Amino acid sequence: MSTYAITADTFFFPTRVAHGGYLMVEDGVFGAYTTEKPDCEILDYTGKQIAPGFVDTHIHGFDDHDVMDCKADSVRTISRGILRNGVTSWMPTTLTATTEQLADACASVYEANEEPGEEPMARIQGIFLEGPFFTEKHKGAQNPAYLSAPQIEKLRVWQDAAHGLVKKIAIAAEYPESPDFIREARKMGVVVALGHSDAGILEALACLDAGATVFVHTYNGMSPLHHREPGMVGAALYSGDKSFSELICDGHHVNPFAAAIVMNAKGREHTCLITDCMCAGGMPDGDYFLGELPVIVKDGTARLKDGGSLAGSILRMNQAVKNVVDWGIATPQQAVYMATQAPAEANEIDDVCGSIRPGRAADFVVLEPDMTLVETYLGGASVYKA
């Protein structure tokens, strides 16, 4: 493979922003950054910005395909499609379903990961099981027919079907079984997130003490902040940098000021931009399904036909990054961090993605000064141009 250097106005590194200079890419991996012009091919992105490839750790589907199709081809299609969003690493995300369906979904992700095919695909960094251990009051677009208390035996079934690819699971905090489940899941190396829950703050904090570390799409699908019962939102804010908070910054799920409150309370380093995108992402308005539930996509939202609840989103990660900058609630450096390093750390995959470091796969994006996506690179090769 080739050796080349990238020059650009701005480089977003893990702990600093560099202006000008050259970033080496050697045989598909990042090399050193230098201010002196090297003697090799130069990719000139003067006027542009270079950031790590985005990391989407909560995404159900794209291009009319869903992880819950339980088909390796669907997972591959999503993996290819999200390169258009600047996403180079992702975690296929399931929905509440039967134990058997979830095992099939896990097996299909494993198959897609083992047999990716010849076309470029965003890297699968693990599976996120969103459910079925939720409670009905804040079920959102989760099918209530399959909700139950946490059972570690079922997690073991899904992990076996995934050949160890399950990286995170979300549960409701109010079940008496939740703290013990969290402790056992952590022994298995699985990150535990809290969401779709009506728990009070003490129940939520008990789960954090047991080892939970993430709040799923903060504000959405959880008991709200109230001055007499701070609820799940209060626990997310109170825990500060002891946990991570996901946010869907599409302008529909969370008011920009509310998003800024989370960012200010937790720090941008512990706030993760996610899309929660469903199969209608990248598609025109119309009728779709989220799992088994009918959804209508219109006016930038995906909503259940029955009841009108938000049903995931059609948000693209590159748009989320641009939104938080346009809203004035994050600097470009902070926006990039919340879409790369923070979600990688929250999901314990920061050893393989989320930052530009020597020896890492050269997965990166080229951005305009206004944060518009220009190009996506995977393993040092251009795989999408806007």
Secondary structure, DSSP 8 states (H G I E B T S, - for coil): --EEEEEEEEEE-SS-EEES-EEEEETTEEEEEESS--SSEEEEEEEEEEEE-EEEEEE-EETTEEGGG--HHHHHHHHHHGGGGTEEEEEEB--S--HHHHHHHHHHHHHHHH---SS---EE--EEEE-SS--GGG-TTS-GGG-----HHHHHHHHHHTTT-EEEEEE-S-STTHHHHHHHHHHTT-EEEE-SB---HHHHHHHHHHT--EETTTTTTB----SS--HHHHHHHHTGGGSEEEEE-SSSSS-HHHHHHHHHHH-GGGEEEE--B-TTTTS-SEEEEETTEEEEEETTEEEETTT--B-SB---HHHHHHHHHHTTSS-HHHHHHHTTHHHHHHTT-TTTSSS--TTSB--EEEE-TT--EEEEEETTEEEEE-
